[in-house]
Amino acid sequence: MSLKKEIIVRFFFVYALACIGALLVIGSAIRLIAKEGEQWRKVGSSYKRDSLVINPNRGNILACDGKMMASTIPSYTLYMDFKADGMEKDTLLKYIDSLSISLSRIYTDKTSSELKNHILKGFKSQSRYYKVNNKKLTYNEKKEIAQFPFFRKGPNVSGYNFVEQVSRKKPLGTLASRTVGQIYAELDKGGSSGLEKQYDSYLRGKCGVKCSLKIAGRFRAVNIVDPEDGCDVQTTIDVNIQDITESALLNKLVQVDADRGCAIVMETESGEVKAISNLQRRSLGVYEESQNFAVGSLTEPGSTFKTASIMVALEDGVIDTSYIVDTGNGIWPYKGSVSVKDHNWNKGGYGKISVKQAIAYSSNIGVAKVIDKYYSENPSRFIHRLYDMKMNEPMDLEIPGAAKPRIKDPSASDWSGTSLAWMSFGYETQIPPIYMLTFYNAIANKGKMIKPFFVKSINKNGSEWKTFSTSVINPSICSQKTLKKVNEMLIGVVESGTAKNVHSDHFLIAGKTGTAQVDYGKRGVRKSHQLTFCGYFPADNPKYSMIVVVWSPNIGYPSAGAISGSVFKTIAERVYAQSPLIHTDPFLADANEVKIPITKDGDLNSLRLVMDELSIAYTQSDADKKKPCRWAFSEGRRNDVLLKPHKINGNYMPDVKGMGAKDAIYVLENMGLRVNLVGRGRVAAQSKAPGDRFDANEVVTIELK
């Protein structure tokens, strides 16, 4: 019993000591939290080695077909740690020659002996963070270097270490560069402009956390929370249409030495922006994307606004397109103080013309007299009609810095007795180009006004995570009766009015010119103009709408039709030639309708040889027989194949669409171009438009289907 009591006493003694110890621990913890907690939390947050942020990969910005428009590209810099646990002098000296020779293949700015001396200098200094070279390495170069002599023994023995840097690259160069946007130099700040800024929360991803632990004598990073890479943003931009648009606009700006210009191409039914270009002169003949004028420029629209003014009068039923207006000699003394002038006032004016002719000829007097006659007693009626059409409705566009239209009403402090007339032909109101395009697109879209948009979807892990679709602003801007009359007037502008040079032999174009003086009222300065053409095509079944604006041309007469209109026509015809929205794909033709086998364009002699062997009837034009041409276009008809000459000019990009890969590559490489081939079949698209000039050794992509 005495032994049992002794054991119980000892047990309670140990138990008491344990309880006292526990109370001391709890008390110490309470004191630490209450008195010293803030101090140690600060120490913990500053001790970087324990917890480090892992930056995620920023998402890509893609074209509508998945082509890369902006991507984060990693690069690496090679360092060496000469105090690595496994580093030994004898081993380094054994491999230094072969290592230096291998490195010289990567770092071509140094010889192998220079690299050897540089590495030995680092070893002598016993640096733990010694840069081998300043060159930024690609991922493939990084992998290759890790297998070089000495380095293949691993970082613990050789001490090599790659430090990663990331940068934002635009593989397509300047295409839609301002719309795509930029990011800050400090990547963690995210996007600074354009879509990079608007969709930064999707693109940036989520950071992870890693802990640095000492393993085998070296600190190694161990992930605690893996980073979540950013989503990809797939835009509505069509790279081919964007290239066509930018090229046509740039060529015209250089030709007329303009200050700046912009162009937007929009898909009529969906509202998808297929191309947007903003170019500003930096020096003679040199233009770059610096500002997004297409969405951010508040500008007086000029005569493109006349369409809206006449639409109001037609919808109210106060006039018809046949209504006659007396424009006199081209000068109308308005309210005694100012005069409204037509552009041909110095040639005697237009005299008596119809409203349809007033739009076709872009008569300021014709439009102003109509609006003044029927709305001067109640100008609010006119303004509110414009509001009802939603012309002043702010749109939540996806581009930061987008401007909003300003259409003032009679209650505004700057409203004057002449405001109504001046507004009727596009002054005293400010509308960004994309808003004016939205109005004309509504005309093309059977009266339905829809919001332009730039992004189709947010993609996560290769699949659509969030999608964007057409947004209706106004289901009907006017009656179908009025719409039909307006459409006929806009076709008249191109067929017989101020935009006759925009006429195409291939399809109907409808639109309106607009010329606005941007420095009126200033004395002693050269007159400067803003030239606009806004419209849609094909006019009988619109698929695309477009606006082109050119500011301050210095060469030639400032004609909106001749300058902005010619850009519109160039873009429209090239888009028409390749657009599946307009054409039925010849490669998908109904087999029941094909009487003659489909033949490829290409070498004329080869085509004739094959057709002779297969007894396929063909017709060769007389022009071909008189002046034999090596290359030919082939057109399958019901009973034969028509062979037409295809002349190749060495100074301009040829049209190789329809050719087989063999002939297309032969033609292009013989002209000094480098060819990138995609797909199989015959050429369905080419990255450089036919007729464009090219540089020697320029890379051209041809897509086969």
Residue pairs with C-beta under 8 A, 6 or more apart in sequence:
32 40
44 50
49 212
49 219
50 211
50 212
51 209
51 210
51 211
51 224
52 209
52 210
52 211
52 212
52 221
53 207
53 208
53 209
53 210
54 207
54 208
54 209
54 210
54 223
54 225
54 226
54 227
55 166
55 187
55 188
55 207
55 227
56 204
56 205
56 206
56 207
56 208
56 227
56 228
56 229
56 230
57 72
57 166
57 205
57 227
57 229
57 230
58 72
58 166
58 168
58 183
58 187
58 203
58 204
58 205
58 229
58 230
59 202
59 203
59 204
59 205
59 229
59 230
59 231
59 232
59 233
60 68
60 69
60 70
60 71
60 72
60 232
60 233
61 68
61 69
61 70
61 71
61 180
61 195
61 196
61 203
61 232
61 233
61 235
62 68
62 69
62 232
62 233
62 234
62 235
62 459
63 69
63 172
63 234
63 235
63 237
63 238
63 239
63 242
64 234
64 235
64 236
64 237
64 238
64 239
64 272
64 274
64 456
65 238
65 239
66 234
67 171
67 172
67 239
68 171
68 172
69 170
69 171
69 172
69 175
69 176
69 180
69 235
69 237
70 168
70 169
70 170
70 180
70 181
70 196
71 168
71 169
71 171
72 166
72 167
72 168
72 169
72 187
73 166
73 167
73 168
73 169
74 139
74 164
74 165
74 166
75 136
75 137
75 138
75 164
75 165
75 166
75 167
76 136
76 137
76 138
76 139
76 141
76 142
76 162
76 163
76 164
76 165
77 131
77 133
77 134
77 135
77 136
77 137
77 162
77 163
77 165
78 131
78 132
78 133
78 137
78 145
78 160
78 161
78 162
79 129
79 130
79 131
79 132
79 160
79 161
79 162
79 163
80 119
80 122
80 127
80 130
80 132
80 158
80 159
80 160
80 161
81 87
81 127
81 128
81 129
81 130
81 155
81 159
81 160
81 161
82 122
82 123
82 125
82 126
82 127
82 128
82 130
82 159
83 126
83 128
83 159
84 155
84 156
84 157
84 158
84 159
84 217
84 218
85 156
85 216
85 217
85 218
86 153
86 154
86 156
86 157
86 158
86 217
87 157
87 158
87 159
88 157
89 123
91 150
91 153
91 157
92 119
92 123
92 150
92 158
94 150
95 149
95 150
96 116
96 119
96 120
96 150
97 112
97 116
98 148
98 149
98 150
99 119
99 148
99 149
99 150
99 151
100 112
100 113
100 115
100 116
100 119
101 112
102 145
102 148
102 149
103 110
103 112
103 115
103 132
103 133
103 145
103 148
104 110
104 111
104 112
104 115
106 135
106 137
106 141
106 144
106 145
107 115
107 132
107 133
107 135
109 133
109 135
110 118
110 133
115 132
115 133
118 132
119 132
122 130
122 132
136 165
137 145
137 162
142 162
145 151
145 160
146 152
146 160
150 157
150 158
151 158
151 160
155 161
155 218
156 216
156 217
156 218
166 187
168 182
168 183
168 187
168 196
170 177
170 180
172 239
174 246
174 288
174 289
175 237
175 239
175 242
175 243
175 246
176 235
176 237
176 242
176 246
176 275
176 276
176 277
177 289
178 193
178 194
178 278
178 289
178 290
178 291
178 292
179 194
179 195
179 237
179 276
179 278
179 292
179 399
179 454
180 194
180 195
180 196
180 235
181 191
181 192
181 193
181 194
181 195
181 196
181 197
181 198
181 400
182 191
182 192
182 193
182 194
182 196
183 189
183 190
183 191
183 192
183 196
184 190
184 191
184 192
190 196
190 197
190 200
190 203
190 204
191 197
191 198
191 199
191 200
191 203
193 400
193 401
194 292
194 399
194 400
195 233
195 235
195 398
195 399
195 454
195 455
196 203
197 400
198 398
198 399
198 400
199 233
199 398
199 455
199 458
202 230
202 231
202 233
202 458
203 230
203 231
203 233
204 230
205 227
205 228
205 229
205 230
205 231
206 227
206 228
207 227
208 223
208 224
208 225
208 226
208 227
208 228
209 223
209 224
209 225
210 221
210 222
210 223
210 224
211 221
211 222
211 224
212 219
212 220
212 221
212 222
213 219
213 220
213 222
214 220
231 458
231 459
231 460
231 465
232 458
232 459
232 460
233 455
233 458
233 459
234 455
234 456
234 457
234 458
234 459
235 454
235 455
235 456
236 267
236 272
236 273
236 274
236 453
236 454
236 455
236 456
237 273
237 274
237 275
237 276
237 454
238 274
238 275
239 687
240 578
240 685
240 687
241 265
241 274
241 275
241 571
241 575
242 274
242 275
242 276
242 277
243 687
243 688
243 689
244 275
244 570
244 571
244 574
244 575
244 689
245 263
245 265
245 275
245 276
245 277
245 571
246 263
246 275
246 277
246 279
247 689
247 692
248 263
248 567
248 570
248 571
248 574
249 261
249 262
249 263
249 277
249 279
249 548
249 567
250 277
250 279
250 287
252 258
252 261
252 550
252 563
252 566
252 567
253 260
253 261
253 279
253 281
253 287
253 550
254 285
254 287
255 555
256 550
256 553
256 554
256 555
256 556
256 563
257 281
257 284
257 553
257 554
257 555
258 281
258 550
258 551
258 552
258 553
258 554
258 563
259 280
259 281
259 528
259 551
259 552
259 553
260 278
260 279
260 280
260 281
260 287
260 293
260 550
260 551
260 552
261 277
261 278
261 279
261 293
261 548
261 549
261 550
261 551
261 564
261 567
262 276
262 277
262 278
262 279
262 293
262 294
262 297
262 433
262 548
262 549
263 275
263 276
263 277
263 294
263 546
263 547
263 548
263 549
263 567
263 571
264 273
264 275
264 276
264 277
264 294
264 433
264 434
264 437
264 452
264 546
264 547
265 273
265 274
265 275
265 276
265 544
265 545
265 546
265 571
265 575
266 272
266 273
266 274
266 437
266 441
266 452
266 544
266 545
266 546
267 273
267 274
267 543
267 544
267 581
268 441
268 444
268 445
268 536
268 542
268 543
268 544
268 545
269 445
269 470
269 543
270 450
270 470
271 441
271 450
271 451
271 452
271 453
271 470
271 471
272 452
272 453
272 456
273 452
273 453
273 454
274 544
275 571
276 292
276 294
276 295
276 454
277 289
277 294
278 289
278 290
278 291
278 292
278 293
278 294
279 287
279 288
279 289
280 287
280 288
280 289
280 290
280 291
280 293
281 287
282 288
282 290
291 297
292 399
292 401
292 402
293 433
293 549
293 551
294 432
294 433
294 434
294 547
294 549
295 397
295 399
295 401
295 402
295 403
295 432
295 433
295 434
296 399
296 401
296 402
296 403
296 432
297 403
297 432
297 433
297 549
298 403
298 406
298 430
298 431
298 432
299 430
299 431
299 432
299 433
299 516
299 518
299 530
299 549
300 426
300 427
300 428
300 429
300 430
300 431
300 516
300 518
300 530
301 426
301 429
301 431
301 436
301 514
301 516
301 532
302 425
302 426
302 427
302 514
302 515
302 516
302 530
302 532
302 560
303 362
303 364
303 425
303 426
303 512
303 513
303 514
303 515
303 516
303 532
303 560
304 426
304 436
304 440
304 512
304 513
304 514
304 532
304 534
305 423
305 424
305 425
305 426
305 429
305 431
305 436
305 514
306 358
306 359
306 362
306 367
306 424
306 425
306 426
306 512
307 359
307 439
307 440
307 443
307 486
307 489
307 490
307 512
308 386
308 389
308 391
308 439
309 367
309 370
309 371
309 382
309 423
309 424
309 425
310 319
310 355
310 358
310 359
310 367
310 370
310 486
310 489
311 389
311 477
311 478
311 482
311 486
312 371
312 382
312 385
312 386
312 389
313 319
313 355
313 370
313 371
313 374
314 320
314 321
314 478
314 482
314 485
314 486
315 385
315 478
315 479
315 482
316 374
316 381
316 385
318 370
318 374
319 355
319 370
319 374
320 355
320 485
321 354
321 355
321 356
321 485
321 488
321 489
322 354
322 355
322 356
323 354
323 355
323 370
324 352
324 353
324 354
325 352
325 353
325 354
325 355
325 358
325 363
325 365
325 366
325 369
325 370
326 351
326 352
326 369
327 342
327 349
327 350
327 351
327 352
327 353
327 358
327 363
327 365
327 366
327 369
328 349
328 351
328 365
329 345
329 348
329 349
329 351
330 341
330 342
330 344
330 345
330 346
330 347
330 348
330 349
330 350
330 365
331 339
331 340
331 341
331 342
331 345
331 349
332 339
332 340
332 341
332 365
332 368
332 369
333 339
334 340
334 368
334 372
334 418
334 421
335 417
335 418
337 418
338 418
340 364
340 365
340 368
340 421
340 425
341 364
341 365
342 349
342 350
342 361
342 363
342 364
342 365
342 366
343 362
343 364
343 515
344 350
349 365
350 357
350 361
350 363
350 365
350 366
353 361
353 363
353 366
355 366
355 370
355 489
356 488
356 489
356 492
357 363
357 366
358 366
358 367
358 370
359 366
359 367
359 489
359 490
359 492
359 493
359 497
359 512
360 489
360 492
360 493
360 496
360 497
360 498
361 497
361 498
362 493
362 497
362 498
362 512
362 513
362 514
362 515
364 425
367 424
367 425
368 421
368 422
368 424
368 425
370 424
371 382
371 420
371 421
371 424
372 420
372 421
372 424
375 381
375 382
375 420
376 420
379 409
379 410
379 419
379 420
380 409
380 410
382 420
383 407
383 408
383 409
383 410
384 409
386 392
386 407
387 407
389 439
389 449
389 474
389 477
389 478
390 449
390 473
390 474
390 477
391 405
391 407
391 431
391 435
391 439
392 405
392 406
392 407
393 405
393 473
393 474
394 404
394 405
395 402
395 435
395 438
395 451
395 452
395 473
396 451
397 434
397 451
397 452
397 453
397 454
398 453
398 454
398 455
399 454
402 432
402 434
403 430
403 432
404 432
405 429
405 430
405 431
405 432
405 435
406 429
406 430
406 431
407 423
407 429
407 431
408 414
408 415
408 419
408 423
408 428
408 429
409 415
410 419
419 428
422 428
423 429
426 514
426 516
427 516
433 532
433 547
433 549
434 452
434 547
436 532
436 534
436 547
437 452
437 534
437 545
437 546
437 547
438 449
438 450
438 451
438 452
438 473
439 449
439 477
440 511
440 512
440 534
440 535
440 536
440 545
440 547
441 449
441 450
441 452
441 536
441 545
442 448
442 449
442 450
442 474
442 477
443 477
443 483
443 486
443 487
443 490
443 536
444 510
444 536
444 542
444 545
445 542
446 480
446 483
447 475
447 476
447 477
447 478
447 479
447 480
447 483
448 472
448 474
448 475
448 476
448 477
449 472
449 473
449 474
449 475
449 477
450 470
450 471
450 472
450 473
451 470
451 471
451 472
451 473
453 468
453 470
453 471
455 468
456 467
456 468
457 464
457 465
457 466
457 467
457 468
458 464
458 465
458 466
458 467
459 465
477 483
478 486
487 510
487 539
490 510
490 511
490 512
490 535
490 539
491 508
491 509
491 510
491 539
493 499
493 510
493 511
493 512
493 513
494 500
494 502
494 503
494 508
494 509
494 510
494 511
494 535
494 539
495 503
497 513
498 513
498 559
498 560
498 561
499 511
499 512
499 513
499 533
499 560
499 561
499 565
500 561
501 561
501 562
501 565
501 566
501 569
502 509
502 511
502 533
502 535
502 561
502 565
502 566
502 568
502 569
503 509
503 569
504 537
504 569
504 572
504 573
504 576
506 573
506 576
507 537
507 538
507 539
507 572
507 576
507 582
508 537
508 538
508 539
508 540
509 535
509 536
509 537
509 538
509 539
509 568
509 569
509 572
510 535
510 536
510 537
510 539
510 542
511 533
511 534
511 535
511 536
511 565
511 568
512 533
512 534
512 535
513 531
513 532
513 533
513 560
513 561
513 564
513 565
514 530
514 531
514 532
514 533
514 534
514 560
515 529
515 530
515 531
515 532
515 558
515 559
515 560
516 529
516 530
516 532
517 527
517 528
517 529
517 530
518 528
518 529
518 530
518 551
518 552
519 525
519 527
519 528
527 558
528 551
528 552
529 551
529 552
529 553
529 558
530 549
530 550
530 551
530 552
531 549
531 550
531 551
531 553
531 558
531 559
531 560
531 563
531 564
532 547
532 548
532 549
532 550
532 560
532 564
533 547
533 548
533 560
533 561
533 564
533 565
533 567
533 568
534 545
534 546
534 547
534 548
535 545
535 546
535 568
536 542
536 544
536 545
536 546
537 543
537 544
537 546
537 572
537 576
538 576
538 582
543 579
543 581
543 582
544 572
544 575
544 579
544 581
546 568
546 571
546 572
548 564
548 565
548 567
548 568
548 571
549 564
550 563
550 564
550 567
553 563
556 562
556 563
559 565
574 689
575 582
576 582
576 583
578 657
578 685
586 598
587 598
587 681
587 682
587 684
587 705
589 598
594 636
595 637
595 638
595 639
596 616
596 617
596 636
596 637
596 638
596 639
596 640
596 641
597 614
597 616
597 636
598 636
599 607
599 610
599 611
599 616
599 634
599 636
599 641
600 607
600 634
600 658
600 659
600 660
600 663
600 682
601 631
601 632
601 633
601 634
601 646
601 656
601 657
601 658
601 659
601 663
601 682
602 631
602 632
602 634
602 659
602 660
602 662
602 663
602 664
603 630
603 631
603 632
603 663
604 624
604 628
604 629
604 630
604 631
604 632
604 643
605 630
607 618
607 632
607 634
607 641
607 643
608 618
608 620
608 643
610 616
611 617
611 618
611 641
616 640
616 641
617 639
617 640
617 641
618 640
618 641
618 642
618 643
619 640
619 641
619 642
619 643
620 643
621 642
621 643
621 644
621 645
623 645
624 632
624 643
624 644
624 645
627 645
629 645
629 646
629 647
630 648
631 645
631 646
631 647
631 648
631 663
631 667
632 643
632 644
632 645
632 646
633 643
633 644
633 645
633 646
633 658
634 641
634 642
634 643
634 644
634 658
635 641
635 642
635 644
646 654
646 655
648 654
648 667
648 671
650 671
651 693
652 690
652 691
652 692
652 693
652 694
653 686
653 688
653 689
653 690
653 691
653 692
653 693
653 694
653 700
654 667
654 668
654 671
654 690
655 686
655 690
656 663
656 664
656 667
656 668
656 683
656 686
656 702
657 683
657 684
657 685
657 686
658 682
658 683
659 667
659 682
659 683
660 682
660 683
661 677
661 680
661 682
661 683
661 702
661 704
664 675
664 683
664 702
665 675
665 677
668 675
668 700
668 702
669 675
671 694
672 696
672 697
673 694
673 697
673 698
673 699
673 700
674 697
674 698
674 699
674 700
675 699
675 700
675 701
675 702
676 687
676 699
676 700
676 701
676 702
677 701
677 702
677 704
678 701
678 702
678 703
678 704
679 703
679 704
679 705
680 704
680 705
681 704
681 705
682 704
682 705
683 702
683 703
683 704
684 703
684 704
684 705
685 702
685 703
686 700
686 701
686 702
686 703
687 700
687 701
687 702
688 694
688 698
688 700
694 700
